[in-house]
Amino acid sequence: MKLLLFGTGDYYQRYKKWFDREDILALLDNSKEKQGMMLDGIPVLSPEKGVKLFFDAIVILSFYVKQMRAQLAGLGVPQGRIFHFFDLHDLCFRKKTEYPVKIYGDVTKAGQALLLSHDLTLGGPAIALFHVAEILIKNGYSVVFASMLDGPLRETLQERHIPVVVDVNLQWKTMNEVSWIKNFQLVFCNTIGYFMFLTNRDQTIPAVWWLHDSSFFYEGIREEVLRSIDRTNLAAFSVGPVPARAIKSMIPDFPVKNLIYGVADHFGRRLERENDRIVFVTIGYIESRKGQDILVDAVEQLSPRVREKAVFYLVGQNTSMLAVRLRHRIENLPQMQMTGTVGRDEVNRILDLADVLICPSREDPMPTVAAEAMMHGAPCLISDATGTADYIEHGVNGFVFQSGDRQQLAALIEYCIEHRSSLSKLGAKARKLYESVFSMDVFERELETMMEQMM
């Protein structure tokens, strides 16, 4: 089978292992900087050049599958020859030799709860599942934490003496095809990434499916595959309204209950700052979905007099194409600073300094950082495309603006700057919102109820 792989970024790195080198004709990428180079000994071409080759299929290695499918269709590629990495199970990979399963810690004595994470990064869903592990252990359950991909969270799990399994074969296998999964009394699947895993499972084992994902992450999933999931002994939970709406947009009758994650309380004394400028903070991977470009647009609309009273920190992975473009734009905005990725301790330090957290996302199910900001006593200025917006009372414990409305965002930023004295009151009420909705105490009670019903 002769293949073209469309995408050379993070998801290419995650999934390239499943493709035989001799089957890959070329890599496709829209970045002119990458076109013409060699990656892993494979030429990188523009989609326009690539589709002129004699190929059997194109596999999209990106979550921007909707746009990329449309682009390929416009170049004359039939939809039946376009696949996504979510289709790995059906792309003839049974011929592949399995990759070794890596086990850290003693898994022989732990047989009650298996927690399956998409990865072991320090992103919101993985951290939320880590808190599930801590709560279950506290309440007497034995736990194994497993993941498709390794990452820095493994060290934290090992420090807590939680057994960890890293099995990259989970990227495409179903439950009944994973030999080491047996004798568990509960399987806890985190994120939409486990939809294929659930299509063929042991229905005698109760399964929890905790959905964190917006509709953006469903664009590569075939509806008939989702519908094939047997609901026997399966309970689905959503982190707020956005993930629930996403799965119901494809399967309207799919039953989903609410289960909001908890955020550990690190609230302390507010840190002293070197100057008196108001501090706005935005934290997250810099990409279109997170809307940092909308924030830059809004800051550009502020008058120089107003901008001089503030500093804006853009925190997060900053090597994406959008990040590169924004880095050039903010050269003329000295009030904006891009920090790159930082550790959890530094995130807490930054949030201690923050007067306001800005979440300009075009789509964001329930950003953990918003709950963390409220925990630190900082109000959120957040788009209505986030799940958190459903819990914020505008002007009382935070601010909500219409997603994509740069003028409205700019006006609210200016309001915060000119009414800075009122922010501490909003921050105190934001802290109350954290305690009533996002605290670990509330999460623990909800999780205990769920476990009693499932077990």
N, C-alpha and C positions, 0 to 999 in steps of 0.2 A: 504494500500500500504506500503510495507516494503522497507525502503530506506537506502542507504549508502551515507553519505555526504563526499566528497573528498575535503579536505582542512580545516584547523583549524585557519587560519589567519584572516586578516582584512575582507575579503569577507564572511567568516563564520559569523563573528560578525554582518556584515551588513544584512545578509539574513536569519539567523537562525530563526528569528521570524515567518517565513512563514511555518515552518515545525512542525507538531504535534509531541510532544516528544515520544508518544507511537509508532509512525511510524518509528523512527530512530533506526536501529539496532546497528550502530556503526559509528564512524568518522574515515576517512582514512587520513593518513599523511605519507609522505616520511621521515620525520625527526625522526631519531632513538631516539632522546631525548624526543620526545612527545609520541612515541609508548609505550603502556602499562599504560599510565596515564589515568585519568578520567577528562573529560571536560564537565561542565554542567551536571554531572552525567551520561555521556555517555562514553563508553570505546573508546580509540583511538588505532587503529590497523594499521599495515602495509597494503598496498593494497593487498599484497600476501595473508595475512590471511583473510582480509575482504571479498574478492571475493569468499571465500569458504563457506560463509554464504548463507542462502536461502533468496535472496532479489529480489525485483521487478525492482528496478532502482537505478542507481548511479547518484547523482547530483554533478557536479564539481563546487566548490565555489572558483574559481581562474580564472585569465585571462591567465594562462598558460595551456589553454584548449587543444591546439594542442598536446603538449607533454604528457599531462595526458590521453587524449583519446588513444594515441598510446601505452602508458604504459598499460592501461586497456585492449586494444585489444590484446596485447602480453600476457596477463594473461587469455585470452579466453572469455572476456566479449563481447557480441554482441553489435554493434554500436547502435542498436535500444533500448538498455537499458541504454544508457549513455546520460545524459542531462546536461545542463548548467544553471546557474542562469538566463541567458537571456531567458530561456524557462519557467519561472515561470508562465506566463499567461496560458500556456497549461498544467500545472501540477496539475490540479484539485483544485486550490486554491479559486475557487468561493465559496466554502463551508465556507471559513474563515470569521469570523466576522471582519469588517473593523476596522482598528486602528483609533483612534480619530485624526482629523485634528487640528493642533495647529495654531492659528492665533495671530499675534503680530501687533498691530496697527489697524487703521480703513481702512478696505478694501471696505467699502460700497460706498465710493466716487470715488474710483480708478477703472476705467473701460476701459481705453484705451489699455494699453500694459501689458501683463502678461509675465514675464521673468522667465523661468523654468531652474533651475540649477540642476546638478546632486547631488551636496552637498553644504554645507556652510563652507568648509575648506578654507584655504588661498592659495590653489593651483591656478595654472595659469588660467584654464578655468573659475573658479568661480570668480576670481578677474577681469578677462576680462568682464564677464557679469555684474559685479558690476559697472564697468566703463560705460557700456551701459546704465544702470539705471541712473547714474549721468548725462550723456549727454542728455538722453531723458527728464529728469526732467528739466534740464537747458533750453531745447527748448520747454517747455510748455506741455509736455505729462504727464498724470497721470500714475503711474507705480505701479504694485504689483510684488514683488520678491518672488518666490516660490521654494521649494527644496524638494527632496526625503529625505534628511537627515539634521539634525541640525548641527551646528558648530559655531566656533568663528566669522565667518563673519556676523552672525545675529546681534551681538552687534553693529558692524559698521553700518549696515543697519538701525538699530533702532536709532542710534545716528543721522543719516541723515533723520530721520522721514520717512523712506521708509517702507510701510507695508510689512510684511513677512508672508508667509504661509509655514508651514512644514507639508507635507503630505507623510508619508512613503508608502502609497498605490500607489504612482506614480512609485514605483519600478516595478510594473507589470501591472498596469491598462492602458487601452487606453483612449484617450481623452473623448470619449463619455461615458465612465464608471466613470468619475470623476464628481460628481454632482455639486461641487462648481464652476466649470469652465463654466461660461456662461456670456454673455453680454460683453466680452472683444472684442475689435476691432482688436487686433493683439496678436498672441501667438508666443513667441520667445523661441525656444527649443535649449538648449545648449548641445552639445556633442552627440555622437552616442547613448548614453544611453537612448535617447527618441525615438528610432526607433519603439518600440512596441506601444508607446503612439500615434504615427502618423499613425498607420495602420488602425485606426478606429476613425475618427475625423469629426468635423463639418466643411465641406469644404467651408462654407460661411464665415468663419473667416480666414483671411490671416494668414499663418504660415511661420515663418522663422526658418530654421534649420541650426545652426552654428556649423560646424564640426571642431573639434580640434584634432581628433584621428588618430593615425597611424594604419596600418593594423593589428598590434598586438591585438588591441581591437576589431577586427571584427571576431576573430577566433571562438567565441562561437555563432555567429549569423547564422541562416539558410538563405541561399540566397533567397529562395522562400518567406520568410517573408519580406525581404527588397524589393523585387520586387512587393510585394502586396501594397506598400505605394502609394496611389493615389497622383499624382503630381498637381492636380487641386488647384490653389491658394496657392501653396507651392513654396518657393524660398530657395534653398540650397546655403550656403556660406562656404568657406573653409579658414582656417587660413594657407594660403600658399599652396605649391604643395603637401606636404606629405599627408594630409587628403584627398585632391582631388583624388590623385592616389589610396588611400586605398578604397574609395567607388567605384571608377570606375573599380577597379580590380574585383569587384563582379557584378556591374551593369555598363557596359561600356558606355551606352547612358544616364546615369544620369547627368542632367545639373547642374554644380556647378560653382559659381562665387567666386572671391577672396574677402575676407574681413579680413585684418590683424588687430589684436587687437592694442590698444594704451597703452602705459606705461606712467604713470604720472611722470612729471619731478621733481626729487628731487636733481638735480645736485647742488653741493655746493663746497666749498673749500676742496681740497684734504687734508686728515688728516695726521698729523705727525706720524711717526712710531718710535717705541722704538729702532729698529736696522735697518741696511741698507740692510737686505736680501730682495730679490725680492719676492713678495707675489703672489702666484697662488691660485685661489679660484675655487672650484667646489661645486655647490649648487644643491641639488635635493634628492629625496627619493633614498636611497641606495639599488639598485636592479640591476639585470643583464641588463635590458633594458637600464639603464642609464650609464652602462659601467665603474663604478668606479674601477672595478677590472683591466680594461685595463690601467687606469691611474696608479694604483699601480705597475703593471708590468713595465710600462714605467719608472717610477721613480726608480725602482730597477735597471734598466739598466744604469742609470747615474753613472758616477764615483763619489766616495765620495767627491772629490774636487769640482765638479760641484754642487752636492746636498747641500753642506754646504753653498752655496750662496743663497739658496732659502728656503721658507717655503710653505707648501701646506696645505690648509684648506679644509677638506671634511665636508660640511655643509648639514645637512638633517637628517631625521628620521633614526636612527641607531640601530634599534633592529631587523631588518630583518636577515634572515639566511646569506645573503651575507655580511651584515655589521658585523656580529659576526666573520665571517671568516677573513674579512679584518682587523678588530681590532687586531686580533692575528698577522697578517702579518706585520702590521706597527709598532709593538713593536720594531722591528729592524730598523725602519726608523724614527728616532726622528724628522726629518724635516716634517713629515706628522702628522696632528692633526685632529681628528674627534670631531666635536663640538656638535653633536646632533641637534635636531630641535631648531630653534631660531625664535624670533618674527620679524615682518616686520622692525621695527626700527633697530634691530641688523643686519638684512640683508643689509640695506642701509649703516650701519656703516662699515660692512665688505667689501662691494663693493667700498666704499670710500678709503679703504686701499689697494684694489687689484691693482696690476700691470697688471695682465692677468686673464681673466676667462677661465677655461678649461671646455669644454663640450664634454666628451668622449663617448657620447651615441651611442649605437648600432642602435637605432631608436628613434627619437624624433621629433614630428611634427614642433613645433615652440617654443622652450623653452623660457618662459617669462624672465628667469634670464639672457639670452644672451642680450635681448633688454635692460634690466635694467643695465647690465654692461656697454654697449655702452653709455647709458644715463649718467653714472657716468664717462665716458671718459676712460674706460678700454677696450682695444682690446680683442677679443675673439679668442681662439684657439679651433676650433670646428670641429667635425667629419662631413664628407660629408653625413651622414645619418640623419642629422637634416635639417629642412626646412630653418633655418636661413642661412645655408651655401650657398643657392642660391643668397643671397644678399651680401655676403662678397667677396671682391676682395683680393685674397691671397697676402700677403706681403704688401698690401696698407692700408687696414683698419682692418686687422685681418689675421688669418691663418686658413687654412682648411687642414685636413689630412684624409686619407682614413680610414673609420670606421674599427676598430679592428686591425689596423696596429700599434703595440706597438713600433716598431723601428722608424717609421716615427714620431710618437708622441714624443718619447724620443728625437729625433733629433731636433724637433721644440722647445721643452722645453729648451734644451741646447742652441739653437740659441737665444731664448729670454733672457736667463741668460747672455750669452756672448755679446749680443747687446742691453743691457738694455737701453742705452741712446736713442735708436731709438723708444722705446715703447711709449713715450709721443706723438710723431708725429703720430703714428698709432692710439693712443687713441683719438687724436683730430679728425682724420678722421672717427673713429668709432662713435664719438659723432655726426658728420654730418650725418652719415648713420641713426642713431637713429632719428634725426630731420626730415629726408626726408621720412622715412618709418614707424617708430614705435611711433612717437610722438602722443600725444592726439589731437593735432590740425589736423593732417592728418586723424586720426581715426574718429574724429567728422565729418569732411567733407564727408568721405565715408559713415558713418552711416546716416547722413542727407539725402544723395542721395538715399540710400536704403529705408529709411522710407517714403520718398515722393513717391517712386514707389509702395511700398506695401500698403500704407494707401489711 
